[in-house]
Amino acid sequence: MERRSFIKGAAAAGVAGAAVASSFPKPAISQGAQEWRMVTSWPKGLPGVGTGAQKLADNIGKMSGGRLTIKVYAAGELVPALQCFDAVSNGTAEMGHDASYYHLSKSEACAFFTAFPWGLTAGELTGWVHHSGGQELWDELYAPFNLKGFLAGNTGTQMFGWFRKEINTVDDIKGLKYRTPGNLAKIMTKLGATVVALPAGEIFQAMQSGALDAAEWVGPYNDLSFGLYQVAQYYYSPGFQEPGAGLQLTVNKAKYDALPDDLKTIIKVAAQSANDNMYGEYCARSGPALATLVNQHKVQIRSLPREVLIAMGNTANEVLLEIMEKDAITRRVAESYLQYRNAVVPWTRVGEQAFLSARQLPFAFGAKG
């Protein structure tokens, strides 16, 4: 029975009903249950990031026993896709689910909690935030905006994007009309592209109309569902701009601070679960999606040439040094990020990277003969 229905029935039953009801635990609604709103940057029902936000909301409701339920709004249903930050900050919604690097106009430091080009893998990002001071800096960064941020999803390594023509040299980037957010936008601009910031739901139409020559979105799982193979034939990797793109749950800080400790913990644990579950989903779904793109839709996979990658790396360093001069908090976040990256990369190289290289050697595995 629904809790609200139970309460309504008890009230109608008068004194006798109240006496019976008193022998049971009080319904959650009578214990100050709340319904919050979560705005997102994702089109309704979008696999991965969109459905992940809904799962996160559902889990908070279940874990709290109905004391805190969350109604999820897709992009444009309550606020425009790229205005989640402001909506949660000013209390239009209590929660938001999007990418922190959509909000560089607030602070350049926001980028590091989603991805910085040539930065951290999914596992490395989680390590920095949860175990090497990232969360504390994030709290400090967001407090003036009346926000509390949590990692709440990860797409893993992304693709560099969809292109109508091949990229063979750095000169091929000049004049391209390219969709991307974050600091890749600054890199591509420095290399001569015209960068357009569009929400996810507008990418296909812009590519179809010719308003864009190229676009990066996520990777095979989402790109297949968007039908981007219909508007461009060349699919480029590696997605150095987002080697492990973290998604954020933002919570209105005043609302969060007013919660009892157990509900705060539920939000924190639900966000951590969402982070793990979404990363697992992208790992599981991206391989089959890539096979569909290549085998059924004849998409041509391309790798960016070494010359282009080196130019991208050098330009990324220019951008990094520039934004570190913006303000004290951006410098401190960037320095923490870089210190952690320098410490973790040697282990990644002799651990995970070495294994992945060795796994490509020509030996039989899982097959007879």
C-alpha positions as CSV (number, residue, x, y, z in Angstrom):
1,M,0.0,0.0,0.0
2,E,1.2,3.5,-0.8
3,R,2.2,5.5,2.3
4,R,0.0,8.4,1.4
5,S,-3.0,6.1,0.9
6,F,-2.3,4.5,4.2
7,I,-2.3,7.9,5.9
8,K,-5.5,9.0,4.2
9,G,-7.3,5.8,5.2
10,A,-6.1,6.1,8.8
11,A,-7.5,9.6,9.1
12,A,-10.9,8.5,7.8
13,A,-11.1,5.6,10.2
14,G,-11.3,7.9,13.2
15,V,-10.2,7.0,16.7
16,A,-10.3,3.3,16.2
17,G,-8.2,3.5,13.1
18,A,-5.7,5.7,14.9
19,A,-5.4,3.2,17.7
20,V,-4.6,0.4,15.2
21,A,-2.2,2.6,13.3
22,S,-0.4,3.5,16.6
23,S,0.9,-0.1,16.8
24,F,2.8,0.2,13.6
25,P,5.9,2.3,12.7
26,K,4.9,5.8,11.7
27,P,4.8,6.2,7.9
28,A,7.7,8.0,6.4
29,I,5.6,11.0,5.4
30,S,4.8,11.7,9.0
31,Q,8.5,11.7,9.8
32,G,9.2,14.7,7.5
33,A,9.6,12.9,4.2
34,Q,10.7,15.2,1.4
35,E,10.4,15.1,-2.4
36,W,13.3,16.8,-4.2
37,R,13.8,17.7,-7.8
38,M,16.8,16.6,-9.9
39,V,17.5,18.5,-13.1
40,T,19.8,16.9,-15.7
41,S,21.6,17.9,-18.9
42,W,20.5,14.7,-20.6
43,P,17.7,14.0,-23.1
44,K,14.9,11.9,-21.6
45,G,15.8,8.2,-21.5
46,L,19.3,8.6,-22.8
47,P,21.2,5.4,-22.1
48,G,24.0,5.6,-19.6
49,V,24.2,9.1,-18.3
50,G,20.4,9.7,-18.4
51,T,19.2,6.4,-17.1
52,G,22.1,6.5,-14.6
53,A,20.7,9.7,-13.1
54,Q,17.3,8.0,-12.8
55,K,18.9,5.0,-11.1
56,L,20.7,7.3,-8.7
57,A,17.4,9.0,-7.8
58,D,15.6,5.7,-7.3
59,N,18.3,4.4,-5.1
60,I,18.2,7.4,-2.8
61,G,14.4,6.8,-2.4
62,K,14.8,3.1,-1.7
63,M,17.8,3.5,0.7
64,S,16.0,6.2,2.7
65,G,12.8,4.2,3.0
66,G,10.9,6.9,1.2
67,R,12.1,9.7,3.5
68,L,13.8,11.4,0.6
69,T,12.4,10.8,-2.9
70,I,13.8,12.4,-6.1
71,K,11.8,13.4,-9.2
72,V,14.1,13.5,-12.2
73,Y,13.7,16.1,-15.0
74,A,15.3,15.6,-18.4
75,A,17.0,18.5,-20.2
76,G,14.6,21.3,-21.0
77,E,11.7,19.9,-18.8
78,L,12.4,22.3,-15.9
79,V,15.5,24.2,-17.0
80,P,17.6,24.2,-20.1
81,A,20.2,21.5,-20.5
82,L,23.2,23.6,-19.6
83,Q,21.7,25.5,-16.6
84,C,21.7,22.7,-14.0
85,F,24.4,24.5,-12.0
86,D,22.4,27.7,-11.6
87,A,19.2,25.9,-11.0
88,V,20.6,23.9,-8.0
89,S,22.5,26.8,-6.7
90,N,19.4,29.1,-6.5
91,G,17.1,26.4,-5.3
92,T,15.0,25.9,-8.4
93,A,15.9,22.3,-7.9
94,E,17.6,20.6,-5.0
95,M,19.8,18.3,-7.1
96,G,21.4,18.2,-10.6
97,H,23.2,15.6,-12.7
98,D,25.5,16.8,-15.4
99,A,29.2,17.4,-16.1
100,S,31.2,19.9,-14.1
101,Y,33.1,21.1,-17.1
102,Y,29.9,22.6,-18.6
103,H,30.4,25.4,-16.1
104,L,33.8,26.9,-16.8
105,S,32.2,30.3,-16.7
106,K,31.8,29.8,-13.0
107,S,35.4,28.7,-12.4
108,E,38.0,27.1,-14.6
109,A,38.6,24.7,-11.8
110,C,35.3,22.9,-12.5
111,A,37.0,21.1,-15.4
112,F,39.1,18.9,-13.3
113,F,36.2,17.1,-11.7
114,T,35.0,15.8,-15.1
115,A,38.1,15.7,-17.3
116,F,41.1,17.6,-18.4
117,P,42.8,16.7,-21.7
118,W,45.6,14.1,-21.2
119,G,44.5,13.9,-17.5
120,L,43.2,11.0,-15.5
121,T,41.5,7.7,-16.3
122,A,38.2,6.8,-14.6
123,G,39.9,4.9,-11.9
124,E,42.6,7.6,-11.4
125,L,39.9,10.3,-11.1
126,T,38.0,8.4,-8.5
127,G,41.3,7.9,-6.6
128,W,42.1,11.6,-6.6
129,V,38.6,12.7,-5.5
130,H,38.1,10.1,-2.8
131,H,41.6,9.5,-1.6
132,S,44.0,12.3,-2.5
133,G,42.3,15.6,-1.5
134,G,40.1,16.2,-4.6
135,Q,36.8,16.1,-2.7
136,E,37.9,18.6,-0.1
137,L,39.0,21.0,-2.9
138,W,35.7,20.4,-4.7
139,D,33.8,21.3,-1.5
140,E,35.8,24.5,-1.2
141,L,35.3,25.4,-4.8
142,Y,31.5,24.9,-4.8
143,A,30.7,26.3,-1.3
144,P,30.4,29.9,-2.5
145,F,27.8,28.7,-5.1
146,N,25.7,27.0,-2.4
147,L,26.5,23.6,-3.9
148,K,27.9,20.3,-2.8
149,G,29.4,18.1,-5.5
150,F,29.8,14.3,-5.7
151,L,31.2,12.0,-8.4
152,A,28.1,10.2,-9.7
153,G,29.0,8.4,-12.9
154,N,31.8,7.9,-15.4
155,T,31.7,7.1,-19.1
156,G,35.3,5.8,-19.2
157,T,37.6,6.8,-22.1
158,Q,35.7,8.6,-24.8
159,M,36.2,8.9,-28.6
160,F,37.6,12.0,-30.2
161,G,34.6,12.2,-32.4
162,W,32.8,12.1,-35.7
163,F,34.3,13.8,-38.8
164,R,33.1,14.2,-42.4
165,K,36.7,14.2,-43.6
166,E,39.9,12.5,-42.6
167,I,42.4,14.3,-40.2
168,N,45.9,13.7,-41.5
169,T,47.8,16.8,-40.4
170,V,47.3,19.6,-37.9
171,D,46.3,21.8,-40.9
172,D,43.2,19.7,-41.4
173,I,41.8,21.1,-38.2
174,K,41.8,24.6,-39.4
175,G,38.4,25.9,-40.3
176,L,36.5,22.9,-38.9
177,K,33.2,23.6,-37.3
178,Y,33.5,21.3,-34.3
179,R,31.2,20.6,-31.3
180,T,32.9,20.0,-28.0
181,P,32.7,21.4,-24.4
182,G,35.4,21.9,-21.8
183,N,39.1,22.7,-22.4
184,L,39.2,20.7,-25.7
185,A,37.2,23.7,-27.0
186,K,40.2,26.0,-26.1
187,I,42.7,23.6,-27.7
188,M,40.7,23.2,-30.9
189,T,40.3,27.0,-31.1
190,K,44.0,27.6,-30.8
191,L,44.6,25.1,-33.6
192,G,42.2,26.9,-35.9
193,A,38.8,25.2,-35.5
194,T,35.6,27.0,-34.9
195,V,34.1,25.5,-31.8
196,V,30.4,25.3,-31.1
197,A,29.0,24.4,-27.7
198,L,25.7,22.5,-28.1
199,P,23.8,20.3,-25.7
200,A,23.5,16.6,-26.5
201,G,20.0,16.8,-28.0
202,E,21.1,19.3,-30.7
203,I,24.2,17.5,-32.1
204,F,22.6,15.3,-34.7
205,Q,20.5,18.0,-36.3
206,A,23.5,20.4,-36.4
207,M,25.6,17.7,-38.1
208,Q,22.8,16.8,-40.5
209,S,22.2,20.4,-41.5
210,G,25.9,21.1,-42.1
211,A,26.1,23.6,-39.2
212,L,28.9,21.3,-37.9
213,D,31.7,19.5,-39.7
214,A,32.6,17.3,-36.8
215,A,31.4,16.6,-33.2
216,E,32.5,14.6,-30.2
217,W,29.9,13.3,-27.9
218,V,30.8,10.3,-25.7
219,G,31.6,6.9,-27.3
220,P,30.0,4.0,-29.1
221,Y,27.2,3.3,-26.6
222,N,25.7,6.8,-26.8
223,D,26.9,7.7,-30.3
224,L,25.1,4.7,-31.7
225,S,21.8,5.6,-30.0
226,F,22.2,9.2,-31.4
227,G,22.6,7.9,-34.9
228,L,25.7,9.9,-35.5
229,Y,26.9,7.3,-38.0
230,Q,24.3,8.7,-40.4
231,V,25.9,12.1,-40.6
232,A,29.6,11.3,-40.6
233,Q,31.7,8.3,-41.7
234,Y,35.0,8.8,-39.9
235,Y,35.1,8.0,-36.2
236,Y,38.3,9.1,-34.5
237,S,40.2,8.0,-31.4
238,P,41.8,8.4,-28.9
239,G,39.6,10.5,-26.8
240,F,42.5,12.1,-25.0
241,Q,40.2,15.0,-24.0
242,E,38.2,12.8,-21.7
243,P,40.2,9.7,-20.7
244,G,37.7,9.0,-17.9
245,A,34.9,11.5,-17.9
246,G,33.3,11.9,-14.4
247,L,29.7,13.0,-14.1
248,Q,28.6,15.0,-11.1
249,L,25.7,15.0,-8.7
250,T,25.2,18.5,-7.3
251,V,23.1,19.2,-4.3
252,N,21.9,22.5,-3.0
253,K,24.2,23.0,0.0
254,A,21.7,24.6,2.3
255,K,19.3,21.8,1.7
256,Y,22.0,19.2,2.1
257,D,23.4,20.7,5.3
258,A,19.8,20.6,6.8
259,L,19.5,16.9,6.3
260,P,20.1,14.4,9.2
261,D,23.4,12.6,9.0
262,D,21.9,9.3,7.8
263,L,20.4,11.0,4.7
264,K,23.6,12.7,3.9
265,T,25.4,9.4,4.0
266,I,22.7,7.8,1.8
267,I,23.2,10.5,-0.8
268,K,27.0,10.0,-0.6
269,V,26.8,6.2,-0.9
270,A,24.2,6.4,-3.7
271,A,26.5,8.7,-5.7
272,Q,29.4,6.3,-5.2
273,S,27.3,3.4,-6.3
274,A,26.1,5.4,-9.4
275,N,29.7,6.2,-10.2
276,D,30.7,2.5,-10.2
277,N,27.5,1.3,-11.9
278,M,27.7,3.7,-14.8
279,Y,31.3,3.0,-15.5
280,G,30.5,-0.7,-15.5
281,E,27.6,-0.1,-17.9
282,Y,29.8,1.8,-20.4
283,C,32.5,-0.9,-20.2
284,A,29.8,-3.6,-20.9
285,R,27.9,-1.8,-23.7
286,S,30.6,0.1,-25.7
287,G,32.2,-3.0,-27.2
288,P,29.0,-4.4,-28.8
289,A,28.0,-0.9,-29.9
290,L,31.3,-0.4,-31.6
291,A,30.9,-3.7,-33.4
292,T,27.4,-2.6,-34.6
293,L,28.8,0.7,-35.9
294,V,31.6,-1.0,-37.8
295,N,29.9,-4.2,-39.0
296,Q,26.4,-3.0,-39.7
297,H,26.8,0.7,-40.4
298,K,30.3,0.5,-42.0
299,V,31.8,3.3,-39.9
300,Q,35.5,3.8,-40.5
301,I,37.6,3.9,-37.3
302,R,40.6,6.2,-37.5
303,S,43.4,7.0,-35.1
304,L,44.7,10.6,-34.9
305,P,48.2,10.8,-36.4
306,R,51.2,11.1,-34.0
307,E,51.9,14.6,-35.3
308,V,48.3,15.7,-34.4
309,L,48.4,14.1,-31.0
310,I,51.7,15.8,-30.1
311,A,50.3,19.2,-31.2
312,M,47.2,18.5,-29.1
313,G,49.4,17.7,-26.1
314,N,51.5,20.8,-26.4
315,T,48.4,23.0,-26.9
316,A,46.8,21.4,-23.9
317,N,49.8,22.4,-21.8
318,E,49.4,26.0,-23.0
319,V,45.8,26.0,-21.9
320,L,46.6,24.4,-18.6
321,L,49.3,27.0,-17.8
322,E,46.9,29.8,-18.8
323,I,44.0,28.7,-16.6
324,M,46.3,28.1,-13.6
325,E,46.8,31.9,-13.6
326,K,43.1,32.7,-13.3
327,D,42.7,32.6,-9.5
328,A,44.0,31.0,-6.4
329,I,41.4,28.2,-6.1
330,T,41.9,27.1,-9.8
331,R,45.7,27.0,-9.2
332,R,45.3,24.9,-6.0
333,V,42.9,22.5,-7.7
334,A,45.2,22.2,-10.7
335,E,48.3,21.7,-8.6
336,S,46.6,19.0,-6.6
337,Y,45.5,17.3,-9.8
338,L,49.0,17.4,-11.3
339,Q,50.7,16.2,-8.2
340,Y,48.4,13.3,-8.1
341,R,48.8,12.6,-11.8
342,N,52.6,12.6,-11.5
343,A,52.4,10.2,-8.6
344,V,49.9,7.7,-10.2
345,V,51.1,7.6,-13.8
346,P,54.2,5.5,-13.2
347,W,52.1,2.8,-11.5
348,T,49.5,3.0,-14.3
349,R,52.3,2.5,-16.8
350,V,53.9,-0.6,-15.2
351,G,50.6,-2.0,-14.1
352,E,47.4,-1.5,-16.2
353,Q,49.1,-0.1,-19.3
354,A,51.7,-2.8,-19.4
355,F,49.0,-5.5,-19.1
356,L,46.8,-4.0,-21.8
357,S,49.8,-3.9,-24.2
358,A,50.7,-7.5,-23.3
359,R,47.1,-8.6,-23.9
360,Q,47.5,-7.7,-27.5
361,L,50.2,-10.3,-28.1
362,P,49.3,-13.0,-30.6
363,F,48.5,-16.0,-28.4
364,A,45.3,-18.1,-28.2
365,F,42.9,-17.3,-25.3
366,G,39.5,-18.9,-24.8
367,A,39.8,-20.9,-28.1
368,K,41.0,-24.4,-28.9
369,G,43.9,-24.9,-31.2
